[in-house]
Amino acid sequence: MQVSIMLTTQSAELDTIRSHYDSLADFVPAHLSLVFPQPLSQLQTSMLTDIQEIVQALPETTFFTTHLLPDYDYHNLLLVLDDPKNSLKELHQALYSLSYFEPFLRRDIPFTPHITIARNQTKSQLDQLAHELMSKTIGLSVTFDTLVFEQIAENDQSIPLLKCHLT
């Protein structure tokens, strides 16, 4: 099974954009991935407890979008978030410090807090979308209210294994 951990947001603006350009928009809410999809052979109760301990005092937090970043390697358009206190990076690191996830941490790729708003696009499509969407997306306020530990089904559907509502 494949699993990931994400912070989700309710945003009509992002949902509208994603519905046009993100093939996963119907399966997964707008989100920031903290632990990227990875294989998991067996779900352990201790895993859920460990995740809950890390996020138990995490407040609902608002961030602002700063710029669009085309990811030509993976054919995605990323909406980058301002993280002035490095709280998202610290949360990412804390989750990857858990023994279940640590072997899958890609140290060669720096963590950039972002929301994917377009997938499976060519380089020219990414450049065009970045230009078109800049005025609609830069400076948006994004509030994360839930942390979700999910299983990713065969059809890319998100199956929540744990939901932690932020306080």
N, C-alpha and C positions, 0 to 999 in steps of 0.2 A: 504494500500500500504506500501511497505518497501522502505526505503531510506537510503542512506549513503553518506558520503563525502570522497573523496580520492584525492591524488596527483598522477598524472600519469607520466609515463616515457616511452620514446622510447628506447628500448634496444634489439638489435638483440640477444645478449647472453641470456638475461632473457627470451625472447620470445621462443627461441629454447628449453631451459630447461623446461619452463612451458608447451609447447606443448606436451611434453612427460609425465609429471607428474601432471599437474594441470587441472582438469576437467572443470574449468571455463576459461581456456586460450582463447577459441574461443568466449567467451561472454564478457569478461572484460579485459582491457589492464593491463599490469604489473603496480602495484600501491601500495601505502601506504595508508591504511585506517586511516582517522583522526576521523571520526564519524562512528562507526560500524553500520551495518544494524539494523534498528529499525522500528517499525510501525509508520506510520503517517496517521492520519485520513483525514487531509485536507491540501493541499498546500496553503500557504498564501503568498501573494506578499511581505509582510514585511520580510518573511523568506529569500527570495532571496536577498533583499536589505541588510539585516543584514549580510549575508554571504559575499556579495560583499564588504561591509565596512571593514570587518575583513581582507580580503585578498587583498585589493586594492593596497597596497604598497609592497606586498610580492614579493621579487625578485626570478627569476629562480635560483635554488640552487642545488649545487652538493654535494653529500654525498658519503662516501665510505662504502663498506660492511665490516663487521668485523668478523662475524662468523655465522654458521648455528645452529639453535635451533629447535630440534624436539619438537613439541607440541603434547604430547601423549594424552591429554584430547580431543583435537579436530581433531587429526589425520592429522596434517599439518606439513610441514617443512618450517620454517621461515628463511629468509635471513635477518639478523639483520644489521641495519645501524648505523654508528657512528654519534652521534648528540652532538658534543662537546659544542656547545653554547646553547643546549636545545631548539633550535628554533622549532623543530618538536613537542616537548612536549608542548611548550607554545602555538603553533597554535592549537593543540589538545584541550588544556584546554580552549582557547578562544572560540572555536566552541562549546564545551560542556557547556560553561557558558550561551549560548543562551537558553532562556526559552523553546524552542521547543525540545531541545536535553538533557538538564540538568537532567530530571528525568531518563534517560536511561544510565547515566554514571555509569560504574561499578567501584566503588572505591576500590573494593576488588581485582581487577586485575590491576597491574601497567602497564602503557602504555609503550610498547617497540617498538620503530620505526622499522618496518620490512616490507618486501615484501614476501608474501606467494608464494613459488615456487613449492610446491607439496601438494596435497590434498587427503583425503580419503585413507591414507596409514596405514598399520599395524605398530606396534611398531618396529618390526624387519625390515620392509621396510624403515621406517624413519631412523633408525640407519644406514642401508646400504647406503641409498641415501646420508645422511650427509657425510659419509666417501667418497663416490664416487665423490660427487660434490664439496667437499671442495676446491680443487685446481682450479676449474673452476669459483668459485664464490667469494672467499675471496679477498678483495682488489679491487673489481670492482668499477668503478666510475658510480654513478647513478645520473642523472640530472632530477629533477622534473620541468616540464614546464607548467603544467596545473592543476588547481584544478577543480574537477568535483563534482557537487551535482547531484546524480543520483537516479532514481527510479529503483528498481530491479523488473523486470517482472517475471511472473510465471515460465518461462523457464530459469531463472537466467540471462537473457539478461540485459545489462546495458542500461537504457534509460536516457541520459543526460537531466536534467532539467535546469542546469546552468553550463556553462564552463567559467572559468576565466583563461586567459593566463597570466602567470607570466612574469613580466618585467625584 
